[in-house]
Amino acid sequence: MPLSVTTWNINSVRLRADQVIRHIDACNPDIVCLQETKCPDEQFPSSVFRQRGYGHIAVNGQKGYHGVAILSRIPFVRTDVKAFCGQNDCRHISVRLPAQCADLEIHNFYVPAGGDIADPALNPKFRHKLDFLEEMLAWTGVDQPAQRNSILVGDLNVAPYVTDVWNHKALLNVVSHTPVETEALENIRTTAGFVDAVRKLAPEPEKLFTWWSYRSKDHTVNDRGRRLDHVWLSPGVAAGLEDFVISKETRSWERPSDHVPVTVRLDLKAIRRPA
């Protein structure tokens, strides 16, 4: 029994709803997790996705900034939203699927980007990012999502490994790849017990990117990308991991997001249920 899950920072769902549909038609995911929807809940284009069979939609959005959403062909048993750093800025949403889908929990995150200056004393946005990652670590310790059948996805805005960026040495002082960020993100993943789905199937030194800056005139020429978008699986869910796809072609579409979709495919029958 297969299950496929896509994560994608769409950078405005109303502007790019047609691109979500185009990806759906090409990749046929059962569940789509979107970040940076930039859309109040009441203005989310739900009808567009319901027409394509995604009858179950959970949203946590606001006007102009941030926002996350989960589109699903499978009913939700429950939905939940958590606020981090004392801010209700729409950076998390979670759903739980029914027993026939292994009681899977899906957590969809949009971690703060952190601005341009990698110094928390000079840059409040970078301070916020580090505080957010610290609270994520604390949350995993209390909630222990990886002790259940869980998937954590999203734009985590950190490229943790050497080959998650086009040039490791050149980016060591650039926000998203500084040691303080990469160590914080890996500490969350390993302490919680999650498996990096993409790196499980495509380990280093293979270079993998999911984001290319708008500042690059032609990202296909210099390929100066970063892997900012992630899919983490609890150990039991990782037992059912079959494949992943990074849909790089979407970055070349007209008026694209600067991120591309990442899709994982699971075999539900192979998922190990927690003891």
N, C-alpha and C positions, 0 to 999 in steps of 0.2 A: 504494500500500500504506500504509494509515494506521496510526499509532501514537499512543495517548493516554496521558499520564502525569499523575497527580494527586499533589499534595503536601498534607498536612494534619497540623497539630498536633492530635491527637485528645484529648490531656489524659486519658489512661488508656484503653488499648485494651480492657481487660476490661470496664470500665464502659460503654464506648460501641461495642462490636463491632457491635451492632445498627444503630448509626448509620453505621458504615462500610459495612455491607451495604446500607443504604437509599441511600447515596450511589452505591454500585456499581450498584444497580438503576436509578438515575436517569441516571447519567452514563456508565456502561459503560467505564471506563478499562481499558487493558491492564495498566498498572502503577500501584500505589498506594504512595507513600512516606509513612510515618507518623513523627511525632515525638512526644516526651513520652509514650511508650507506658507507662511506669511499671510494667514487668512483667519479671520474670526470664525468661530464654529458655525455660526448661523449662515455664513457665506461660503462654506465649503461646498465644492461642486459634487455633492454626493450622487445626484441623479445620473451624472455622466458615468460613474463607475458602477452604479447599480444596474444600469442598462447592459453592462458587460459581465454581469453575474456576481459582482461583489456586493452582496446584499447586507453585509455586516460591516459597519464602519464605526471606528472610534476616533475621535478627534480631540485635540487639546491645542487650540490656536488662539492667536491674537492678531490685531491689525499690524501689518507692516514688518514684523520681526518674528524670528524663531518659528515655533509651531511644529507639532508632530501629529501623525495620523497613521492608522492601521486600517487597510482595506482587506476584507476576507470573504472567501466563498464559504467559509465554515463558521457556524454560529459561535458566539462568545458565551462562556459560562459567567465571566465577570470581566469588568474593566476597572482600571485604577490609574490614578495620577499622583505623582509625588513631586513636591517642590524642593528645590535644593538652594542652599545659601540664603534662605529666607525670602526668596523671590519667586513669585508666581509667574515665571516668564516662559512657561510652555515648552519645557525641554525634556519631558518624559511622559510616556503613556505605556500602559501594559494591558494585556488581555490574557485570559486563560481559555484554552480550547477544551472541548469535551473529552470524555474518557476514550472514545474511539480514536482520538488523536493524541493518545498517551498523556492526557492531562497537561499538555504543553503550556507553559507560560512564555509569553513573548514580551520582552522589554525593549522599547524603542527610545533611544536617547539622542539628543542633540547637545553635545558638549560645547561650551563657549569656545569661540575661535581664539580669543586671547589678544587681539590687536597685533601691532607690528613690533613693539619693543619688548624684548624678553627679559624684563626686569620688573618684578612686582612692586618695587618701591617707586618706580617711575610711571608704571602703566597699570591703572586700576583694572583694565580688562584682563591683563595677564594674571593679576592677583585673583580676580574672580575665577578664572579658569583653574588655577591651582587649588583654590578653595573648593570648587565644584568636584574636582577629581578626588580631593581628600574626603569630601562627603560621600562620594560614590563608594569609596573604600569602606567607610563606616557603615553605609547602607548594606553592602554585601555581607559584612560581619554580623549585622543584626538580623537581616531578612534571610540570608543564606540561600539565595536563589539557585545556586549551582548544586545544592543538595536536593533539589527537585528537578523535574524535567523542564529545563529552561533554555531559552535562546535570548541572548542579549545582542541587539543590533543597533546600528546607527552611524551617524557622522560623529565619531569620537574626537575628531580634529587633532589627532596625534598619529604620526607615522613612527611606530616604535622600533623598527629594525633597520639595520644598515641598508638593506636592499629594498626598503619601503620608500626610498627617496632616490632621486636621480643622481645625487652627489652627496654622500654622507658628510664628508669633511666641509664642504661648502655650506651645509645647512645646520651645522652644529649650534650655531648661535641664532638660528632663524626659528621663530615661533612655529610650533608643531613638531619640531625634531630636536629641541634642546634636551640635554640629559635629564633635567628636572621633570620634564613632561613625559619623556619616554619611560623613565624609571617609575613614575607615578602610575602610568597606565598599565605597565606590565605588573606592577605590584598589585593593582586591583585584580587583574585577570588571574594571576597565579595564586594569590591569597584566597580568592573566592573559589578557585578550582575550575575555572572555565578553560575550554580548549579553543584556540584560534582556528576556526574552521578552514579558512583559506590556506594558512600556513601548514596545517596538518596534511593537506593534499599537495601543496606546492611550497615546500620548505626553502629556506635560503640555501644557496645564493641567488635564486631566481628573483629578478626584479618584478615587482607588481605595483601598479599605480591605479588609483581610482579618482584622482583629482588632478586637473591641469589648470593653471591660472589663466584668467581672461586676459592678462597682460601679455601673454605669448601670442604673437601674430599667427603662428601655425604650430600648434602643439604636436602635430604629427612629425614635424621635422626635427625638433630638438628633444622631444619626449621628456621634458623636465617636469615629471609628475611626482605625486606623493600618494601613499596608501593611507587615506584618512578615514575610510569607511570600512566597518568591521562587522563580522558575524562571529559571536562567541557561543559555544555550546557547552552545556553541562556534560559531564562524562558519559552519562547514560544516553543522552541525545547524540553525542559524538559517535557512539557505536553504530548509529544509523546513517552517518554521513556518507553520501555516494559521490557527489560531484559539486563543483561550483563553476559559475560563469561570471566574468567581469565584462560587462557589455560596453566595451570601449567605443564602439561605433556611434553611440548616442552623443558623444562629445563633439562629433562632426555634424550633427544635425543643425538645422537653422535655428538660431537663437537658443543654444543649448544651455543646460545647467553646466557649471564647471565641474560637477561631480558626475560619475556614471553609476549605473545600477550594479549591485553585487547580488547574485542569486545563489542560494545553496539548495541542493536537493537531498532529501532524507528518505530513508526507508523506515516507515513507522514500525513495521514488524521487527526490525532489528534494534529498535531503541530499547535499552534496558531500563526497566522501572526501578526507582529507588527502593532500597530495602525498607 
